Amino acid sequence: MEKKPILDRAVALRYHEGEDEVPVVVAKGRGLLAERIKELAQESGVPIQEDPQLVDYLMALDLHEEIPPQLYAVVAEVLAYIYSLDKRYR
């Protein structure tokens, strides 16, 4: 039996320091669309962080919507972790 991926959903955020005040939802989807979002991220060298609970909250947002203040701390932790791993994002 083939293992099912941990997440069948994906949300992509954009945050350009100096351009965006807070991270913005730029893509989201389920199933095949989620897999395509992940593939594009990998092909572009964009780090992927899997957090099912965070994805639950982010899936409720509209495209191009800024994340709400309640998510600032958790998204900041994710971004800090990504920045620590990848010098391109420093």
Biopython code that builds the backbone (N, CA, C, O; Angstrom):
import numpy as np
from Bio.PDB.StructureBuilder import StructureBuilder

atoms = [
    (1, "MET", "N", (0.846, -1.179, 0.000)),
    (1, "MET", "CA", (0.000, 0.000, 0.000)),
    (1, "MET", "C", (0.889, 1.239, 0.000)),
    (1, "MET", "O", (1.861, 1.323, 0.751)),
    (2, "GLU", "N", (0.541, 2.193, -0.850)),
    (2, "GLU", "CA", (1.317, 3.428, -0.959)),
    (2, "GLU", "C", (0.953, 4.370, 0.180)),
    (2, "GLU", "O", (-0.217, 4.527, 0.528)),
    (3, "LYS", "N", (1.991, 5.001, 0.759)),
    (3, "LYS", "CA", (1.756, 5.970, 1.835)),
    (3, "LYS", "C", (1.178, 7.247, 1.271)),
    (3, "LYS", "O", (1.647, 7.749, 0.250)),
    (4, "LYS", "N", (0.162, 7.776, 1.932)),
    (4, "LYS", "CA", (-0.438, 9.050, 1.524)),
    (4, "LYS", "C", (0.404, 10.179, 2.095)),
    (4, "LYS", "O", (0.886, 10.072, 3.223)),
    (5, "PRO", "N", (0.596, 11.269, 1.337)),
    (5, "PRO", "CA", (1.374, 12.393, 1.851)),
    (5, "PRO", "C", (0.746, 12.955, 3.127)),
    (5, "PRO", "O", (-0.466, 12.881, 3.329)),
    (6, "ILE", "N", (1.600, 13.517, 3.976)),
    (6, "ILE", "CA", (1.131, 14.092, 5.231)),
    (6, "ILE", "C", (0.080, 15.162, 4.960)),
    (6, "ILE", "O", (-0.950, 15.211, 5.633)),
    (7, "LEU", "N", (0.337, 16.003, 3.990)),
    (7, "LEU", "CA", (-0.595, 17.088, 3.681)),
    (7, "LEU", "C", (-1.123, 16.932, 2.264)),
    (7, "LEU", "O", (-0.346, 16.777, 1.321)),
    (8, "ASP", "N", (-2.441, 16.971, 2.112)),
    (8, "ASP", "CA", (-3.016, 16.990, 0.774)),
    (8, "ASP", "C", (-3.451, 18.405, 0.428)),
    (8, "ASP", "O", (-4.210, 18.634, -0.514)),
    (9, "ARG", "N", (-2.943, 19.360, 1.227)),
    (9, "ARG", "CA", (-3.241, 20.775, 1.019)),
    (9, "ARG", "C", (-1.929, 21.543, 1.047)),
    (9, "ARG", "O", (-0.947, 21.105, 1.646)),
    (10, "ALA", "N", (-1.931, 22.689, 0.393)),
    (10, "ALA", "CA", (-0.725, 23.523, 0.401)),
    (10, "ALA", "C", (-1.129, 24.990, 0.319)),
    (10, "ALA", "O", (-2.107, 25.356, -0.333)),
    (11, "VAL", "N", (-0.344, 25.813, 1.002)),
    (11, "VAL", "CA", (-0.535, 27.261, 0.954)),
    (11, "VAL", "C", (0.838, 27.881, 0.737)),
    (11, "VAL", "O", (1.806, 27.520, 1.406)),
    (12, "ALA", "N", (0.914, 28.813, -0.200)),
    (12, "ALA", "CA", (2.163, 29.533, -0.448)),
    (12, "ALA", "C", (1.999, 30.963, 0.048)),
    (12, "ALA", "O", (0.998, 31.626, -0.223)),
    (13, "LEU", "N", (3.006, 31.416, 0.779)),
    (13, "LEU", "CA", (3.020, 32.787, 1.285)),
    (13, "LEU", "C", (4.124, 33.566, 0.598)),
    (13, "LEU", "O", (5.156, 33.009, 0.223)),
    (14, "ARG", "N", (3.896, 34.863, 0.436)),
    (14, "ARG", "CA", (4.933, 35.764, -0.072)),
    (14, "ARG", "C", (5.222, 36.787, 1.009)),
    (14, "ARG", "O", (4.317, 37.347, 1.627)),
    (15, "TYR", "N", (6.516, 37.015, 1.217)),
    (15, "TYR", "CA", (6.910, 38.096, 2.117)),
    (15, "TYR", "C", (8.227, 38.664, 1.623)),
    (15, "TYR", "O", (9.269, 38.015, 1.713)),
    (16, "HIS", "N", (8.171, 39.879, 1.101)),
    (16, "HIS", "CA", (9.364, 40.589, 0.661)),
    (16, "HIS", "C", (9.579, 41.735, 1.630)),
    (16, "HIS", "O", (8.812, 42.698, 1.660)),
    (17, "GLU", "N", (10.637, 41.615, 2.425)),
    (17, "GLU", "CA", (10.933, 42.666, 3.397)),
    (17, "GLU", "C", (11.090, 43.998, 2.675)),
    (17, "GLU", "O", (11.778, 44.090, 1.659)),
    (18, "GLY", "N", (10.445, 45.024, 3.211)),
    (18, "GLY", "CA", (10.491, 46.339, 2.602)),
    (18, "GLY", "C", (9.399, 46.566, 1.568)),
    (18, "GLY", "O", (9.111, 47.705, 1.202)),
    (19, "GLU", "N", (8.791, 45.480, 1.097)),
    (19, "GLU", "CA", (7.718, 45.581, 0.109)),
    (19, "GLU", "C", (6.371, 45.191, 0.720)),
    (19, "GLU", "O", (5.368, 45.876, 0.524)),
    (20, "ASP", "N", (6.363, 44.082, 1.462)),
    (20, "ASP", "CA", (5.141, 43.605, 2.111)),
    (20, "ASP", "C", (5.194, 43.947, 3.589)),
    (20, "ASP", "O", (6.222, 43.766, 4.242)),
    (21, "GLU", "N", (4.082, 44.442, 4.113)),
    (21, "GLU", "CA", (4.028, 44.711, 5.553)),
    (21, "GLU", "C", (3.983, 43.406, 6.333)),
    (21, "GLU", "O", (4.640, 43.265, 7.365)),
    (22, "VAL", "N", (3.209, 42.460, 5.837)),
    (22, "VAL", "CA", (3.096, 41.133, 6.456)),
    (22, "VAL", "C", (2.998, 40.096, 5.335)),
    (22, "VAL", "O", (2.731, 40.456, 4.188)),
    (23, "PRO", "N", (3.211, 38.810, 5.651)),
    (23, "PRO", "CA", (3.076, 37.776, 4.623)),
    (23, "PRO", "C", (1.662, 37.742, 4.025)),
    (23, "PRO", "O", (0.671, 38.021, 4.699)),
    (24, "VAL", "N", (1.610, 37.392, 2.743)),
    (24, "VAL", "CA", (0.370, 37.377, 1.971)),
    (24, "VAL", "C", (0.199, 35.994, 1.340)),
    (24, "VAL", "O", (1.175, 35.395, 0.889)),
    (25, "VAL", "N", (-1.029, 35.488, 1.305)),
    (25, "VAL", "CA", (-1.329, 34.215, 0.655)),
    (25, "VAL", "C", (-1.306, 34.437, -0.858)),
    (25, "VAL", "O", (-2.067, 35.251, -1.380)),
    (26, "VAL", "N", (-0.432, 33.710, -1.559)),
    (26, "VAL", "CA", (-0.337, 33.868, -3.013)),
    (26, "VAL", "C", (-0.800, 32.632, -3.783)),
    (26, "VAL", "O", (-1.011, 32.701, -4.994)),
    (27, "ALA", "N", (-0.958, 31.506, -3.092)),
    (27, "ALA", "CA", (-1.482, 30.294, -3.725)),
    (27, "ALA", "C", (-1.972, 29.363, -2.630)),
    (27, "ALA", "O", (-1.426, 29.328, -1.527)),
    (28, "LYS", "N", (-3.017, 28.608, -2.958)),
    (28, "LYS", "CA", (-3.498, 27.590, -2.028)),
    (28, "LYS", "C", (-4.303, 26.579, -2.812)),
    (28, "LYS", "O", (-4.909, 26.902, -3.834)),
    (29, "GLY", "N", (-4.303, 25.347, -2.321)),
    (29, "GLY", "CA", (-5.061, 24.329, -3.022)),
    (29, "GLY", "C", (-5.043, 23.005, -2.297)),
    (29, "GLY", "O", (-4.332, 22.816, -1.311)),
    (30, "ARG", "N", (-5.848, 22.091, -2.815)),
    (30, "ARG", "CA", (-5.960, 20.732, -2.279)),
    (30, "ARG", "C", (-5.648, 19.732, -3.393)),
    (30, "ARG", "O", (-5.742, 20.048, -4.579)),
    (31, "GLY", "N", (-5.281, 18.540, -2.988)),
    (31, "GLY", "CA", (-5.077, 17.462, -3.951)),
    (31, "GLY", "C", (-4.008, 17.772, -4.982)),
    (31, "GLY", "O", (-2.884, 18.137, -4.639)),
    (32, "LEU", "N", (-4.373, 17.623, -6.256)),
    (32, "LEU", "CA", (-3.407, 17.827, -7.342)),
    (32, "LEU", "C", (-2.870, 19.249, -7.371)),
    (32, "LEU", "O", (-1.694, 19.459, -7.671)),
    (33, "LEU", "N", (-3.711, 20.226, -7.065)),
    (33, "LEU", "CA", (-3.245, 21.609, -7.036)),
    (33, "LEU", "C", (-2.215, 21.799, -5.924)),
    (33, "LEU", "O", (-1.220, 22.500, -6.109)),
    (34, "ALA", "N", (-2.453, 21.180, -4.779)),
    (34, "ALA", "CA", (-1.487, 21.261, -3.671)),
    (34, "ALA", "C", (-0.155, 20.643, -4.082)),
    (34, "ALA", "O", (0.909, 21.187, -3.790)),
    (35, "GLU", "N", (-0.226, 19.507, -4.759)),
    (35, "GLU", "CA", (1.013, 18.866, -5.213)),
    (35, "GLU", "C", (1.755, 19.756, -6.206)),
    (35, "GLU", "O", (2.983, 19.836, -6.172)),
    (36, "ARG", "N", (1.022, 20.418, -7.082)),
    (36, "ARG", "CA", (1.659, 21.310, -8.067)),
    (36, "ARG", "C", (2.303, 22.510, -7.384)),
    (36, "ARG", "O", (3.392, 22.934, -7.770)),
    (37, "ILE", "N", (1.634, 23.060, -6.369)),
    (37, "ILE", "CA", (2.214, 24.172, -5.613)),
    (37, "ILE", "C", (3.538, 23.737, -4.992)),
    (37, "ILE", "O", (4.521, 24.477, -5.035)),
    (38, "LYS", "N", (3.563, 22.540, -4.418)),
    (38, "LYS", "CA", (4.796, 22.026, -3.803)),
    (38, "LYS", "C", (5.878, 21.780, -4.853)),
    (38, "LYS", "O", (7.049, 22.082, -4.623)),
    (39, "GLU", "N", (5.486, 21.231, -6.007)),
    (39, "GLU", "CA", (6.455, 20.996, -7.083)),
    (39, "GLU", "C", (7.085, 22.305, -7.546)),
    (39, "GLU", "O", (8.302, 22.391, -7.714)),
    (40, "LEU", "N", (6.256, 23.317, -7.750)),
    (40, "LEU", "CA", (6.773, 24.620, -8.191)),
    (40, "LEU", "C", (7.711, 25.219, -7.151)),
    (40, "LEU", "O", (8.726, 25.823, -7.496)),
    (41, "ALA", "N", (7.370, 25.051, -5.884)),
    (41, "ALA", "CA", (8.244, 25.551, -4.819)),
    (41, "ALA", "C", (9.596, 24.844, -4.882)),
    (41, "ALA", "O", (10.643, 25.488, -4.815)),
    (42, "GLN", "N", (9.569, 23.518, -5.011)),
    (42, "GLN", "CA", (10.818, 22.755, -5.074)),
    (42, "GLN", "C", (11.646, 23.151, -6.293)),
    (42, "GLN", "O", (12.857, 23.345, -6.191)),
    (43, "GLU", "N", (10.991, 23.268, -7.440)),
    (43, "GLU", "CA", (11.696, 23.644, -8.669)),
    (43, "GLU", "C", (12.328, 25.029, -8.558)),
    (43, "GLU", "O", (13.370, 25.294, -9.157)),
    (44, "SER", "N", (11.693, 25.902, -7.795)),
    (44, "SER", "CA", (12.185, 27.276, -7.630)),
    (44, "SER", "C", (13.136, 27.423, -6.455)),
    (44, "SER", "O", (13.664, 28.508, -6.211)),
    (45, "GLY", "N", (13.355, 26.339, -5.729)),
    (45, "GLY", "CA", (14.243, 26.397, -4.576)),
    (45, "GLY", "C", (13.626, 27.070, -3.364)),
    (45, "GLY", "O", (14.338, 27.515, -2.463)),
    (46, "VAL", "N", (12.298, 27.145, -3.341)),
    (46, "VAL", "CA", (11.603, 27.749, -2.202)),
    (46, "VAL", "C", (11.429, 26.681, -1.128)),
    (46, "VAL", "O", (10.900, 25.605, -1.409)),
    (47, "PRO", "N", (11.865, 26.963, 0.098)),
    (47, "PRO", "CA", (11.736, 25.978, 1.174)),
    (47, "PRO", "C", (10.266, 25.651, 1.470)),
    (47, "PRO", "O", (9.388, 26.508, 1.364)),
    (48, "ILE", "N", (10.026, 24.396, 1.840)),
    (48, "ILE", "CA", (8.684, 23.938, 2.187)),
    (48, "ILE", "C", (8.674, 23.551, 3.659)),
    (48, "ILE", "O", (9.538, 22.808, 4.127)),
    (49, "GLN", "N", (7.697, 24.059, 4.372)),
    (49, "GLN", "CA", (7.519, 23.735, 5.792)),
    (49, "GLN", "C", (6.147, 23.090, 5.924)),
    (49, "GLN", "O", (5.144, 23.693, 5.541)),
    (50, "GLU", "N", (6.085, 21.872, 6.461)),
    (50, "GLU", "CA", (4.801, 21.198, 6.626)),
    (50, "GLU", "C", (4.319, 21.355, 8.056)),
    (50, "GLU", "O", (4.968, 20.903, 9.000)),
    (51, "ASP", "N", (3.171, 22.003, 8.202)),
    (51, "ASP", "CA", (2.558, 22.244, 9.510)),
    (51, "ASP", "C", (1.044, 22.179, 9.313)),
    (51, "ASP", "O", (0.424, 23.184, 8.965)),
    (52, "PRO", "N", (0.442, 21.005, 9.532)),
    (52, "PRO", "CA", (-0.987, 20.825, 9.255)),
    (52, "PRO", "C", (-1.893, 21.836, 9.955)),
    (52, "PRO", "O", (-2.859, 22.311, 9.358)),
    (53, "GLN", "N", (-1.602, 22.168, 11.193)),
    (53, "GLN", "CA", (-2.450, 23.113, 11.916)),
    (53, "GLN", "C", (-2.362, 24.516, 11.302)),
    (53, "GLN", "O", (-3.379, 25.192, 11.145)),
    (54, "LEU", "N", (-1.157, 24.945, 10.960)),
    (54, "LEU", "CA", (-0.992, 26.255, 10.330)),
    (54, "LEU", "C", (-1.694, 26.288, 8.974)),
    (54, "LEU", "O", (-2.325, 27.285, 8.623)),
    (55, "VAL", "N", (-1.585, 25.203, 8.215)),
    (55, "VAL", "CA", (-2.255, 25.140, 6.915)),
    (55, "VAL", "C", (-3.767, 25.258, 7.090)),
    (55, "VAL", "O", (-4.434, 25.892, 6.272)),
    (56, "ASP", "N", (-4.317, 24.653, 8.152)),
    (56, "ASP", "CA", (-5.758, 24.797, 8.420)),
    (56, "ASP", "C", (-6.153, 26.265, 8.486)),
    (56, "ASP", "O", (-7.129, 26.680, 7.859)),
    (57, "TYR", "N", (-5.402, 27.044, 9.238)),
    (57, "TYR", "CA", (-5.704, 28.470, 9.386)),
    (57, "TYR", "C", (-5.509, 29.226, 8.071)),
    (57, "TYR", "O", (-6.335, 30.056, 7.691)),
    (58, "LEU", "N", (-4.408, 28.927, 7.386)),
    (58, "LEU", "CA", (-4.099, 29.647, 6.148)),
    (58, "LEU", "C", (-5.073, 29.317, 5.020)),
    (58, "LEU", "O", (-5.357, 30.174, 4.183)),
    (59, "MET", "N", (-5.589, 28.085, 4.983)),
    (59, "MET", "CA", (-6.554, 27.706, 3.946)),
    (59, "MET", "C", (-7.838, 28.520, 4.050)),
    (59, "MET", "O", (-8.543, 28.694, 3.056)),
    (60, "ALA", "N", (-8.145, 29.015, 5.234)),
    (60, "ALA", "CA", (-9.365, 29.808, 5.433)),
    (60, "ALA", "C", (-9.233, 31.227, 4.875)),
    (60, "ALA", "O", (-10.228, 31.937, 4.735)),
    (61, "LEU", "N", (-8.014, 31.632, 4.559)),
    (61, "LEU", "CA", (-7.788, 32.981, 4.034)),
    (61, "LEU", "C", (-8.021, 33.007, 2.524)),
    (61, "LEU", "O", (-7.926, 31.982, 1.850)),
    (62, "ASP", "N", (-8.325, 34.186, 2.012)),
    (62, "ASP", "CA", (-8.490, 34.372, 0.570)),
    (62, "ASP", "C", (-7.130, 34.603, -0.084)),
    (62, "ASP", "O", (-6.167, 34.987, 0.579)),
    (63, "LEU", "N", (-7.065, 34.364, -1.395)),
    (63, "LEU", "CA", (-5.847, 34.686, -2.136)),
    (63, "LEU", "C", (-5.569, 36.178, -2.030)),
    (63, "LEU", "O", (-6.492, 36.992, -2.058)),
    (64, "HIS", "N", (-4.316, 36.529, -1.910)),
    (64, "HIS", "CA", (-3.836, 37.911, -1.792)),
    (64, "HIS", "C", (-4.226, 38.560, -0.465)),
    (64, "HIS", "O", (-4.083, 39.771, -0.295)),
    (65, "GLU", "N", (-4.719, 37.751, 0.472)),
    (65, "GLU", "CA", (-5.059, 38.278, 1.796)),
    (65, "GLU", "C", (-3.830, 38.209, 2.700)),
    (65, "GLU", "O", (-3.090, 37.226, 2.685)),
    (66, "GLU", "N", (-3.627, 39.258, 3.480)),
    (66, "GLU", "CA", (-2.539, 39.258, 4.459)),
    (66, "GLU", "C", (-2.899, 38.311, 5.596)),
    (66, "GLU", "O", (-4.070, 38.147, 5.938)),
    (67, "ILE", "N", (-1.876, 37.688, 6.176)),
    (67, "ILE", "CA", (-2.161, 36.836, 7.325)),
    (67, "ILE", "C", (-2.657, 37.719, 8.475)),
    (67, "ILE", "O", (-2.239, 38.871, 8.592)),
    (68, "PRO", "N", (-3.544, 37.186, 9.323)),
    (68, "PRO", "CA", (-4.065, 37.984, 10.436)),
    (68, "PRO", "C", (-3.053, 38.078, 11.571)),
    (68, "PRO", "O", (-2.156, 37.243, 11.677)),
    (69, "PRO", "N", (-3.195, 39.093, 12.419)),
    (69, "PRO", "CA", (-2.264, 39.282, 13.540)),
    (69, "PRO", "C", (-2.108, 38.044, 14.430)),
    (69, "PRO", "O", (-1.042, 37.832, 15.009)),
    (70, "GLN", "N", (-3.152, 37.234, 14.541)),
    (70, "GLN", "CA", (-3.078, 36.032, 15.377)),
    (70, "GLN", "C", (-2.036, 35.033, 14.867)),
    (70, "GLN", "O", (-1.576, 34.182, 15.628)),
    (71, "LEU", "N", (-1.665, 35.128, 13.603)),
    (71, "LEU", "CA", (-0.696, 34.188, 13.023)),
    (71, "LEU", "C", (0.704, 34.771, 12.889)),
    (71, "LEU", "O", (1.623, 34.068, 12.469)),
    (72, "TYR", "N", (0.883, 36.039, 13.238)),
    (72, "TYR", "CA", (2.196, 36.672, 13.083)),
    (72, "TYR", "C", (3.300, 35.871, 13.760)),
    (72, "TYR", "O", (4.329, 35.596, 13.143)),
    (73, "ALA", "N", (3.100, 35.496, 15.015)),
    (73, "ALA", "CA", (4.167, 34.831, 15.775)),
    (73, "ALA", "C", (4.544, 33.486, 15.165)),
    (73, "ALA", "O", (5.728, 33.193, 15.000)),
    (74, "VAL", "N", (3.550, 32.666, 14.829)),
    (74, "VAL", "CA", (3.859, 31.337, 14.302)),
    (74, "VAL", "C", (4.490, 31.428, 12.909)),
    (74, "VAL", "O", (5.414, 30.675, 12.603)),
    (75, "VAL", "N", (4.003, 32.337, 12.067)),
    (75, "VAL", "CA", (4.598, 32.497, 10.734)),
    (75, "VAL", "C", (6.004, 33.083, 10.856)),
    (75, "VAL", "O", (6.897, 32.717, 10.092)),
    (76, "ALA", "N", (6.201, 33.981, 11.805)),
    (76, "ALA", "CA", (7.547, 34.536, 12.031)),
    (76, "ALA", "C", (8.522, 33.432, 12.427)),
    (76, "ALA", "O", (9.677, 33.442, 12.001)),
    (77, "GLU", "N", (8.066, 32.478, 13.242)),
    (77, "GLU", "CA", (8.927, 31.347, 13.629)),
    (77, "GLU", "C", (9.294, 30.513, 12.411)),
    (77, "GLU", "O", (10.446, 30.107, 12.258)),
    (78, "VAL", "N", (8.326, 30.257, 11.549)),
    (78, "VAL", "CA", (8.587, 29.475, 10.334)),
    (78, "VAL", "C", (9.585, 30.212, 9.446)),
    (78, "VAL", "O", (10.542, 29.615, 8.953)),
    (79, "LEU", "N", (9.363, 31.508, 9.244)),
    (79, "LEU", "CA", (10.282, 32.288, 8.406)),
    (79, "LEU", "C", (11.681, 32.342, 9.008)),
    (79, "LEU", "O", (12.672, 32.235, 8.286)),
    (80, "ALA", "N", (11.767, 32.507, 10.314)),
    (80, "ALA", "CA", (13.078, 32.542, 10.975)),
    (80, "ALA", "C", (13.808, 31.219, 10.770)),
    (80, "ALA", "O", (15.015, 31.205, 10.531)),
    (81, "TYR", "N", (13.086, 30.118, 10.862)),
    (81, "TYR", "CA", (13.683, 28.800, 10.657)),
    (81, "TYR", "C", (14.190, 28.673, 9.217)),
    (81, "TYR", "O", (15.308, 28.212, 8.985)),
    (82, "ILE", "N", (13.369, 29.081, 8.264)),
    (82, "ILE", "CA", (13.770, 29.012, 6.857)),
    (82, "ILE", "C", (14.990, 29.890, 6.607)),
    (82, "ILE", "O", (15.935, 29.467, 5.941)),
    (83, "TYR", "N", (14.972, 31.103, 7.135)),
    (83, "TYR", "CA", (16.104, 32.015, 6.953)),
    (83, "TYR", "C", (17.377, 31.432, 7.551)),
    (83, "TYR", "O", (18.463, 31.625, 7.004)),
    (84, "SER", "N", (17.253, 30.721, 8.670)),
    (84, "SER", "CA", (18.442, 30.143, 9.308)),
    (84, "SER", "C", (19.044, 29.020, 8.464)),
    (84, "SER", "O", (20.244, 28.756, 8.543)),
    (85, "LEU", "N", (18.216, 28.366, 7.663)),
    (85, "LEU", "CA", (18.687, 27.269, 6.822)),
    (85, "LEU", "C", (19.212, 27.728, 5.469)),
    (85, "LEU", "O", (20.093, 27.096, 4.886)),
    (86, "ASP", "N", (18.672, 28.816, 4.984)),
    (86, "ASP", "CA", (18.961, 29.219, 3.617)),
    (86, "ASP", "C", (19.451, 30.660, 3.567)),
    (86, "ASP", "O", (18.684, 31.593, 3.808)),
    (87, "LYS", "N", (20.707, 30.834, 3.261)),
    (87, "LYS", "CA", (21.326, 32.165, 3.257)),
    (87, "LYS", "C", (20.725, 33.102, 2.212)),
    (87, "LYS", "O", (20.838, 34.321, 2.344)),
    (88, "ARG", "N", (20.080, 32.547, 1.164)),
    (88, "ARG", "CA", (19.477, 33.404, 0.140)),
    (88, "ARG", "C", (18.391, 34.297, 0.713)),
    (88, "ARG", "O", (18.100, 35.356, 0.157)),
    (89, "TYR", "N", (17.789, 33.880, 1.822)),
    (89, "TYR", "CA", (16.655, 34.624, 2.378)),
    (89, "TYR", "C", (17.067, 35.565, 3.488)),
    (89, "TYR", "O", (16.204, 36.150, 4.143)),
    (90, "ARG", "N", (18.348, 35.728, 3.719)),
    (90, "ARG", "CA", (18.824, 36.624, 4.791)),
    (90, "ARG", "C", (18.888, 38.034, 4.300)),
    (90, "ARG", "O", (19.263, 38.933, 5.052)),
]
sb = StructureBuilder()
sb.init_structure("model")
sb.init_model(0)
sb.init_chain("A")
sb.init_seg("    ")
for serial, (resi, resn, name, xyz) in enumerate(atoms, 1):
    if name == "N":
        sb.init_residue(resn, " ", resi, " ")
    sb.init_atom(name, np.array(xyz, "f"), 0.0, 1.0, " ", f" {name:<3s}", serial, name[0])
structure = sb.get_structure()
